[in-house]
């Protein structure tokens, strides 16, 4: 059913498609940077300030009916002023279509939390905070979820070192777990990429395959 309370410009025919909804969003709602079909999915780019009313519309409007937040993830572009994309992947079970919403932010500006619309967002927002350092305003449980207690930095940022900052190991002399700055010995800086089977034409148990290879070489 079409919402009789919606503006005339927002009422779509019964045969409305995602491309029509993309046109409606891009021309009728403020704060929408773009709305278009990408890979068969409706992708909407908006501003942080307009995220909450847009998400409310996508959840409750009968044309969208996005009942589920399937995923929330981050993307890091260090060269940009607002380096992070926060991506929301929504699913409409009623209409069997997906909608992706993207907003940008930096290390300091928070993104409005959507946990009041989809309670599962708390887990996703904690993960995005943990791995990228993105802040979410209105989130009452913004704490790490995947890394260890006292972890330094955010491991999915492009400028995070591959070795990390701190290593955790068991000290047999102290008989306890210790945390200390990463220090790679020279043995772990030189890597030998030569296979131990280098030069072996026939691996154990592969004799039949070796015979077939020789036959094929003769036929050539």
Sine and cosine of phi, psi and omega as CSV:
sin_phi,cos_phi,sin_psi,cos_psi,sin_omega,cos_omega
0.00,0.00,0.52,-0.85,0.04,-1.00
-1.00,-0.02,0.70,-0.71,-0.01,-1.00
-0.93,0.37,0.91,-0.42,-0.02,-1.00
-0.92,0.39,-0.34,0.94,-0.02,-1.00
-0.99,0.11,-0.21,0.98,-0.02,-1.00
-0.96,0.29,0.50,-0.86,0.06,-1.00
-0.85,0.52,0.43,-0.90,-0.03,-1.00
-0.85,0.53,-0.64,0.77,-0.03,-1.00
-0.92,0.39,-0.28,0.96,-0.05,-1.00
-0.99,-0.17,-0.08,1.00,-0.04,-1.00
-1.00,0.07,0.84,-0.55,-0.06,-1.00
-0.97,-0.26,0.48,-0.88,0.07,-1.00
-0.92,0.40,0.24,-0.97,-0.05,-1.00
-0.89,0.46,-0.48,0.88,-0.03,-1.00
-1.00,-0.04,0.41,0.91,-0.03,-1.00
-0.89,0.46,0.59,-0.81,0.01,-1.00
-0.90,-0.44,0.10,-1.00,0.03,-1.00
-0.88,0.47,-0.56,0.83,0.02,-1.00
-0.91,0.41,-0.59,0.81,0.06,-1.00
-0.92,0.38,-0.67,0.74,0.01,-1.00
-0.91,0.42,-0.58,0.82,0.07,-1.00
-0.89,0.46,-0.67,0.75,0.03,-1.00
-0.90,0.43,-0.68,0.73,0.00,-1.00
-0.87,0.49,-0.72,0.70,-0.04,-1.00
-0.91,0.42,-0.69,0.72,-0.08,-1.00
-0.95,0.31,-0.34,0.94,-0.06,-1.00
-0.94,-0.35,-0.26,0.97,-0.15,-0.99
-0.89,-0.46,-0.27,0.96,-0.05,-1.00
-0.93,-0.38,0.71,-0.71,0.05,-1.00
-0.96,0.27,0.48,-0.88,0.07,-1.00
1.00,0.10,0.07,1.00,0.03,-1.00
-1.00,-0.02,0.90,-0.44,0.03,-1.00
-0.96,0.29,-0.67,0.75,0.04,-1.00
-0.31,-0.95,0.43,-0.90,0.09,-1.00
-0.52,-0.85,0.90,-0.44,-0.08,-1.00
-0.41,-0.91,0.26,-0.96,0.06,-1.00
-1.00,0.09,0.78,-0.63,0.05,-1.00
-0.71,-0.70,0.91,-0.41,-0.03,-1.00
0.89,0.45,0.53,0.85,0.01,-1.00
0.99,0.15,0.06,1.00,0.02,-1.00
-0.88,-0.48,0.52,-0.85,0.04,-1.00
-0.99,0.16,0.89,-0.47,-0.03,-1.00
-0.93,-0.38,0.84,-0.55,-0.05,-1.00
-0.88,-0.47,0.78,-0.63,0.09,-1.00
-0.93,-0.37,0.80,-0.60,-0.07,-1.00
-0.65,-0.76,0.04,-1.00,0.02,-1.00
-1.00,-0.07,0.42,-0.91,-0.02,-1.00
-0.83,0.55,-0.64,0.77,-0.07,-1.00
-0.91,0.42,-0.41,0.91,-0.05,-1.00
-0.97,-0.22,0.13,0.99,-0.09,-1.00
-0.91,0.41,-0.74,0.67,-0.09,-1.00
-0.88,0.47,-0.77,0.64,0.03,-1.00
-0.90,0.44,-0.54,0.84,0.04,-1.00
-0.91,0.40,-0.71,0.70,-0.01,-1.00
-0.90,0.43,-0.59,0.80,0.06,-1.00
-0.90,0.44,-0.65,0.76,0.05,-1.00
-0.90,0.44,-0.70,0.71,-0.04,-1.00
-0.92,0.40,-0.49,0.87,0.01,-1.00
-0.98,0.18,-0.66,0.75,-0.20,-0.98
-0.98,-0.20,-0.41,0.91,-0.02,-1.00
-0.92,0.39,0.77,-0.63,-0.06,-1.00
-0.90,0.45,-0.31,0.95,0.04,-1.00
-0.98,0.22,-0.42,0.91,0.00,-1.00
-0.97,-0.25,-0.84,0.55,0.06,-1.00
0.75,0.66,0.82,0.57,0.03,-1.00
-1.00,0.10,1.00,-0.01,-0.09,-1.00
-0.96,0.28,-0.42,0.91,-0.16,-0.99
-0.82,-0.57,0.67,-0.74,0.22,-0.98
-1.00,-0.10,0.96,-0.28,-0.10,-1.00
-0.99,0.17,-0.51,0.86,-0.11,-0.99
-0.26,-0.96,0.47,-0.88,0.15,-0.99
-0.65,-0.76,0.82,-0.57,-0.05,-1.00
-0.62,-0.79,0.19,-0.98,0.00,-1.00
-0.89,-0.45,0.38,-0.93,0.11,-0.99
-0.69,-0.73,0.71,-0.70,-0.09,-1.00
-0.95,-0.32,0.81,-0.59,0.12,-0.99
-0.83,-0.56,1.00,0.06,-0.14,-0.99
-0.86,0.51,-0.42,0.91,-0.05,-1.00
-0.97,0.23,-0.23,0.97,-0.01,-1.00
-1.00,0.05,0.42,-0.91,0.07,-1.00
-0.91,0.41,-0.74,0.68,0.15,-0.99
-0.99,-0.17,1.00,-0.07,-0.26,-0.97
-0.97,0.26,-0.32,0.95,-0.12,-0.99
-0.96,-0.29,0.69,-0.72,0.30,-0.95
-0.99,-0.13,0.75,-0.66,0.16,-0.99
-0.96,-0.29,0.87,-0.48,-0.16,-0.99
-0.93,-0.38,0.80,-0.60,0.04,-1.00
-0.94,-0.35,0.82,-0.57,0.04,-1.00
-0.95,-0.31,0.93,-0.37,-0.07,-1.00
-0.96,-0.29,0.50,-0.87,0.02,-1.00
-0.77,-0.63,0.73,-0.68,0.14,-0.99
-0.98,-0.22,0.94,-0.35,0.06,-1.00
-0.94,0.33,-0.56,0.83,-0.04,-1.00
-0.91,0.42,-0.68,0.73,-0.06,-1.00
-0.97,-0.23,-0.11,0.99,-0.01,-1.00
0.84,0.55,0.75,0.66,0.12,-0.99
-0.67,-0.74,0.31,-0.95,-0.03,-1.00
-0.89,-0.46,0.55,-0.84,0.01,-1.00
-0.75,-0.66,0.73,-0.68,0.03,-1.00
-0.91,-0.42,0.77,-0.64,0.01,-1.00
-0.89,-0.45,0.72,-0.70,-0.05,-1.00
-0.79,-0.62,0.76,-0.65,0.14,-0.99
-0.79,-0.61,0.35,-0.94,0.01,-1.00
-0.90,-0.43,0.43,-0.91,0.05,-1.00
-0.31,-0.95,0.04,-1.00,0.05,-1.00
-0.84,-0.54,-0.29,-0.96,-0.05,-1.00
-0.95,0.31,-0.33,0.95,-0.15,-0.99
-0.94,-0.34,-0.58,0.81,-0.08,-1.00
-0.99,0.16,0.86,-0.52,-0.01,-1.00
-0.98,0.21,0.42,-0.91,0.10,-1.00
-0.98,-0.22,0.69,-0.72,0.00,-1.00
-0.85,0.52,0.72,-0.69,0.04,-1.00
-0.95,0.30,0.55,-0.84,0.04,-1.00
-0.91,-0.42,0.37,0.93,-0.05,-1.00
-0.93,0.37,-0.36,0.93,0.05,-1.00
-0.97,0.24,-0.35,0.94,0.05,-1.00
-1.00,0.02,-0.69,0.72,0.06,-1.00
-0.76,-0.65,0.97,-0.25,-0.06,-1.00
-0.82,0.57,-0.49,0.87,0.00,-1.00
-0.91,0.42,-0.24,0.97,-0.02,-1.00
-0.88,0.47,-0.40,0.91,0.01,-1.00
-0.84,0.54,-0.70,0.71,-0.01,-1.00
-0.90,0.43,-0.71,0.71,-0.03,-1.00
-0.92,0.39,-0.66,0.75,0.00,-1.00
-0.92,0.38,-0.59,0.81,0.08,-1.00
-0.90,0.44,-0.65,0.76,0.02,-1.00
-0.91,0.42,-0.69,0.73,0.01,-1.00
-0.90,0.43,-0.63,0.78,0.07,-1.00
-0.90,0.43,-0.70,0.72,-0.05,-1.00
-0.89,0.45,-0.73,0.68,-0.15,-0.99
-1.00,0.04,-0.44,0.90,-0.04,-1.00
-0.87,-0.49,-0.34,0.94,-0.05,-1.00
0.99,0.12,0.27,0.96,0.03,-1.00
-0.96,0.27,0.73,-0.68,0.00,-1.00
-1.00,-0.06,0.55,-0.83,0.02,-1.00
-0.79,-0.61,0.90,-0.43,0.00,-1.00
-0.97,0.26,0.63,-0.78,0.00,-1.00
0.99,0.11,0.00,1.00,0.04,-1.00
-1.00,0.04,0.91,-0.40,-0.10,-1.00
-0.98,0.21,-0.14,0.99,-0.09,-1.00
-0.75,-0.66,0.74,0.67,-0.06,-1.00
-0.99,0.14,1.00,-0.05,0.03,-1.00
-0.56,-0.83,0.24,-0.97,-0.04,-1.00
-0.89,0.45,0.44,-0.90,-0.07,-1.00
-0.73,-0.69,-0.41,0.91,-0.05,-1.00
-0.91,-0.40,-0.58,0.82,-0.04,-1.00
-1.00,0.08,0.14,-0.99,-0.09,-1.00
-0.98,0.18,0.23,-0.97,0.07,-1.00
-0.88,0.48,0.69,-0.72,0.02,-1.00
0.96,0.27,0.22,0.98,0.00,-1.00
-0.89,0.46,0.65,-0.76,-0.02,-1.00
-0.97,-0.23,0.74,-0.67,0.06,-1.00
1.00,0.09,-0.09,-1.00,-0.05,-1.00
-0.74,-0.67,0.94,-0.34,-0.28,-0.96
-0.93,0.36,-0.27,0.96,0.01,-1.00
-0.99,-0.12,0.07,1.00,0.14,-0.99
-0.94,0.33,0.60,-0.80,-0.07,-1.00
-0.91,0.42,-0.41,0.91,-0.02,-1.00
-1.00,-0.10,0.16,0.99,0.05,-1.00
-0.98,0.18,0.77,-0.63,-0.05,-1.00
-0.90,0.44,0.60,-0.80,-0.03,-1.00
-0.89,0.45,-0.48,0.88,0.00,-1.00
-1.00,0.08,-0.13,0.99,-0.06,-1.00
0.97,0.23,-0.12,-0.99,0.00,-1.00
-0.95,-0.30,-0.53,0.85,-0.11,-0.99
-0.75,-0.66,0.63,-0.78,0.09,-1.00
-0.91,-0.42,0.54,-0.84,0.00,-1.00
-0.90,-0.44,0.78,-0.62,-0.01,-1.00
-0.53,-0.85,0.25,-0.97,0.05,-1.00
-1.00,-0.08,0.81,-0.59,0.03,-1.00
-0.99,-0.12,0.94,-0.33,-0.05,-1.00
-0.92,0.40,-0.46,0.89,0.01,-1.00
-0.96,0.29,-0.67,0.74,0.02,-1.00
-1.00,0.07,-0.23,0.97,0.00,-1.00
0.84,0.55,0.73,0.68,0.03,-1.00
-0.34,-0.94,0.25,-0.97,0.07,-1.00
-0.98,0.19,0.75,-0.66,0.01,-1.00
-0.85,-0.52,0.52,-0.85,0.08,-1.00
-0.91,-0.42,0.75,-0.66,-0.03,-1.00
-0.46,-0.89,0.34,-0.94,0.02,-1.00
-0.85,0.53,0.53,-0.85,-0.02,-1.00
-0.91,0.42,0.76,-0.66,0.08,-1.00
-0.62,-0.78,0.96,-0.29,0.00,-1.00
-1.00,0.03,0.83,-0.56,0.09,-1.00
-0.95,0.31,0.30,-0.95,-0.06,-1.00
-0.88,0.48,-0.50,0.87,0.00,-1.00
-0.87,0.49,-0.51,0.86,-0.03,-1.00
-1.00,-0.08,0.01,1.00,0.07,-1.00
-0.99,-0.10,-0.38,0.93,0.04,-1.00
-0.97,-0.22,0.83,-0.56,-0.06,-1.00
-0.89,-0.46,0.76,-0.65,0.04,-1.00
-0.99,-0.13,0.94,-0.34,-0.07,-1.00
-1.00,-0.06,0.11,0.99,0.02,-1.00
-0.97,0.26,0.77,-0.64,-0.01,-1.00
-0.93,0.36,0.64,-0.77,0.07,-1.00
-0.90,0.44,-0.28,0.96,0.01,-1.00
-0.99,-0.12,0.19,0.98,-0.03,-1.00
-0.86,0.51,0.78,-0.63,0.02,-1.00
1.00,0.04,-0.15,0.99,0.04,-1.00
-1.00,0.05,0.90,-0.43,-0.06,-1.00
-0.98,0.21,-0.55,0.84,-0.05,-1.00
-0.81,-0.59,0.89,-0.45,0.04,-1.00
-0.98,0.19,0.46,-0.89,0.04,-1.00
-0.83,0.56,0.78,-0.62,-0.03,-1.00
1.00,0.02,-0.02,1.00,-0.07,-1.00
-0.92,-0.39,0.38,0.92,-0.08,-1.00
-0.89,0.45,-0.67,0.75,-0.02,-1.00
-0.89,0.45,-0.67,0.74,0.02,-1.00
-0.90,0.43,-0.58,0.81,0.03,-1.00
-0.91,0.43,-0.65,0.76,0.04,-1.00
-0.89,0.46,-0.67,0.74,0.02,-1.00
-0.90,0.44,-0.62,0.78,0.03,-1.00
-0.89,0.45,-0.65,0.76,0.01,-1.00
-0.91,0.42,-0.65,0.76,0.04,-1.00
-0.88,0.47,-0.69,0.72,-0.01,-1.00
-0.91,0.42,-0.60,0.80,0.03,-1.00
-0.91,0.42,-0.61,0.79,0.02,-1.00
-0.93,0.37,-0.60,0.80,0.02,-1.00
-0.91,0.43,-0.51,0.86,0.02,-1.00
-0.94,0.33,0.00,0.00,0.00,0.00
